[in-house]
Amino acid sequence: FTVAIAGALVGMTIQAILLVRLPAERTYFMTSAVTTRDPVSWVGMGAVLGILPAIGAALLFLMAIHMARTAGRPAPKDAEERVVLPLAGSAAVLAGVAMPFTRGAEAVVDGIVLVVACAALVEIVRIDRARMRWLRDVFEEREPTYRVLDTDDVPAMDLPLVIGGIAPSVVVAHAPRLGTYRSAACARYAAAALTLEATTVPLRRRSWIATVLASAGVLEAVLATAMR
């Protein structure tokens, strides 16, 4: 529902921009009943035009999450961040590149896209850093409700990876109560690499990439504004 509302708002905004920029002597036609002579129907049609691609994008996102599964495992615990990074990164860079060529309402829309994309990249960095802190506590046995188990003690082939792109060697399990150290009493959570360093390599790499992409988009926008 939220995706549909967002798509409708974007579509109506685009229609409104076209309407505002239209020369007074010209008329745009979508159908015989929907023209720029009727601003309400013209802008309202943007809701329909925006909802359809928004739903399509949401379906592609779900498909990408499904395709993130590796070797028959469920999707890794960080599947959403793996999918969002290239989308938000591309949007941030392209919005920054487009900034010098926009004026008025177009610049506002481009700025909104840039802000949302950069916010998504910042959120990825925040989540990944929180994951790194949690994994450090787990591997160093400072997290009382989780522990690392050897795959000889518990099966791991059907578990999702705690971080996508790692070679699974151990299992992160949730202990049902404090002081529970028996493998049979622990609920399996995800498969991890053998060491903390190997497990967090993808997180550090992704955080660096997200930071670079967000910085590039903002820098492009600042330079474009300064050159006007």
C-alpha positions in Angstrom: 0.0 0.0 0.0 2.8 2.4 0.9 4.6 1.7 -2.4 1.4 2.4 -4.3 0.8 5.7 -2.5 4.4 6.8 -3.1 4.2 5.9 -6.8 0.9 7.8 -7.1 2.5 10.9 -5.5 5.5 10.7 -7.9 3.2 10.3 -10.9 1.0 13.2 -9.9 4.1 15.4 -9.3 5.4 14.7 -12.8 2.1 15.5 -14.4 1.9 18.7 -12.4 5.4 19.7 -13.6 4.4 19.1 -17.2 1.3 21.1 -16.7 3.2 24.1 -15.2 5.8 24.1 -17.9 3.4 23.8 -20.7 3.2 26.9 -22.9 -0.2 28.6 -22.8 -0.8 28.1 -26.5 -0.3 24.3 -26.4 -2.4 21.4 -25.2 -1.3 17.9 -24.3 -3.7 15.0 -24.8 -3.6 11.6 -23.1 -7.1 10.6 -24.1 -10.0 12.6 -25.5 -11.2 13.1 -21.9 -7.8 13.7 -20.2 -6.0 16.8 -21.5 -4.1 19.7 -20.0 -7.3 21.8 -20.4 -8.6 19.9 -17.4 -5.9 20.2 -14.7 -7.7 18.0 -12.2 -8.0 15.0 -14.5 -4.5 15.6 -16.0 -2.8 15.5 -12.6 -5.1 12.8 -11.3 -4.0 10.5 -14.2 -0.5 10.7 -12.8 -1.7 8.6 -9.9 -2.5 5.7 -12.2 0.7 6.2 -14.2 2.7 6.2 -11.0 1.1 3.3 -9.2 1.8 0.8 -12.0 5.6 1.2 -12.2 5.8 1.4 -8.4 4.1 -1.9 -8.1 6.4 -3.3 -10.8 9.5 -2.0 -8.9 8.2 -3.6 -5.7 7.8 -7.0 -7.5 11.3 -6.7 -8.9 12.6 -6.0 -5.4 10.9 -9.1 -4.1 12.3 -11.1 -7.0 15.7 -9.8 -6.3 15.4 -10.9 -2.6 14.4 -14.3 -3.8 17.3 -14.5 -6.2 19.7 -13.6 -3.4 19.3 -17.1 -2.1 22.5 -19.0 -2.6 23.2 -22.8 -2.9 19.6 -23.7 -1.9 19.7 -21.6 1.2 17.1 -19.0 2.2 18.0 -15.4 1.4 20.8 -14.0 3.6 20.0 -11.9 6.6 21.3 -8.8 4.8 19.4 -9.4 1.5 17.5 -6.1 1.6 20.7 -4.1 1.9 22.3 -6.1 -0.9 19.4 -5.3 -3.2 18.9 -1.6 -2.1 22.6 -0.6 -2.4 22.9 -0.6 -6.3 19.4 0.9 -6.7 20.0 3.7 -4.2 23.6 4.2 -5.3 22.6 4.6 -8.9 19.7 7.0 -8.0 22.1 9.2 -5.9 24.8 9.4 -8.6 22.3 10.0 -11.5 20.4 12.6 -9.5 23.6 14.4 -8.8 24.6 14.3 -12.5 21.2 15.6 -13.6 21.3 18.5 -11.1 23.0 21.0 -13.5 20.4 20.4 -16.1 17.3 21.0 -14.0 15.5 24.2 -13.2 12.6 25.1 -11.0 10.2 22.3 -10.2 12.5 19.8 -11.9 15.3 20.7 -9.6 13.0 20.2 -6.6 12.1 16.7 -7.8 15.7 15.9 -8.5 16.7 17.1 -5.1 14.0 14.9 -3.5 15.3 11.9 -5.4 18.9 12.7 -4.2 17.9 13.1 -0.6 15.9 9.9 -0.5 18.6 7.9 -2.2 21.3 9.3 0.1 19.1 8.6 3.1 18.8 5.0 2.0 22.6 4.7 1.6 23.1 6.2 5.1 20.6 3.7 6.5 22.5 0.9 4.9 25.7 2.1 6.6 23.9 2.4 9.9 22.5 -1.1 9.7 25.8 -2.6 8.6 27.7 -1.0 11.5 25.1 -2.2 13.9 25.5 -5.7 12.5 29.3 -5.5 12.9 28.9 -4.5 16.5 26.5 -7.4 17.2 28.7 -9.9 15.4 31.7 -8.7 17.4 29.8 -9.3 20.6 28.7 -12.7 19.4 32.1 -13.9 18.4 33.8 -12.5 21.5 31.1 -14.1 23.7 29.9 -10.8 25.0 26.3 -11.3 23.7 24.6 -13.5 26.4 21.7 -14.8 24.2 23.7 -15.9 21.1 26.7 -18.1 20.7 28.8 -19.6 17.9 28.6 -23.3 17.3 30.7 -25.6 15.2 29.0 -27.2 12.2 30.0 -30.6 13.5 27.5 -30.0 16.4 24.6 -28.7 14.4 23.6 -28.8 10.7 24.0 -25.6 8.7 23.2 -26.4 5.0 19.6 -25.2 5.3 20.4 -22.0 7.2 20.6 -18.5 5.7 23.9 -16.8 5.7 24.2 -14.2 8.4 25.9 -12.0 5.8 25.7 -12.7 2.0 28.8 -13.6 0.2 30.7 -15.4 2.9 31.9 -19.0 3.1 29.8 -20.7 5.9 31.9 -22.5 8.5 30.1 -22.0 11.9 26.5 -21.5 13.1 25.2 -18.5 15.1 22.6 -19.9 17.4 20.2 -18.3 19.9 20.3 -19.6 23.4 16.7 -19.8 24.9 18.0 -18.6 28.3 21.1 -17.2 29.9 23.7 -19.8 30.6 22.5 -22.3 28.0 25.5 -23.8 26.3 24.2 -27.1 25.1 24.0 -27.2 21.3 20.7 -29.1 21.4 19.1 -26.4 23.4 20.1 -23.6 21.1 17.9 -22.4 18.2 19.9 -22.1 15.0 19.8 -18.5 13.6 22.2 -18.3 10.6 25.5 -19.6 9.2 28.7 -17.5 9.5 32.3 -17.6 8.4 34.9 -19.1 10.6 36.2 -15.8 12.1 34.7 -12.4 12.8 37.1 -10.8 10.3 35.9 -13.1 7.5 32.3 -12.6 8.4 32.3 -8.8 8.4 34.4 -8.3 5.2 31.2 -7.8 3.0 29.8 -5.4 5.6 32.9 -3.2 5.6 33.0 -3.2 1.8 29.3 -2.4 1.5 29.5 0.4 4.0 32.5 1.9 2.2 30.7 1.7 -1.2 27.5 3.3 0.2 29.5 6.1 1.8 31.3 6.8 -1.5 28.1 6.8 -3.6 26.2 9.1 -1.2 29.2 11.5 -1.0 29.5 11.5 -4.8 25.8 12.4 -5.2 26.0 15.2 -2.7 29.3 16.5 -4.1 27.8 16.6 -7.6 24.8 18.5 -6.4 26.9 21.0 -4.5 29.1 21.7 -7.5 26.1 22.0 -9.8 24.5 24.5 -7.4 27.8 26.5 -7.1 28.2 26.7 -10.9 24.7 28.2 -11.5 
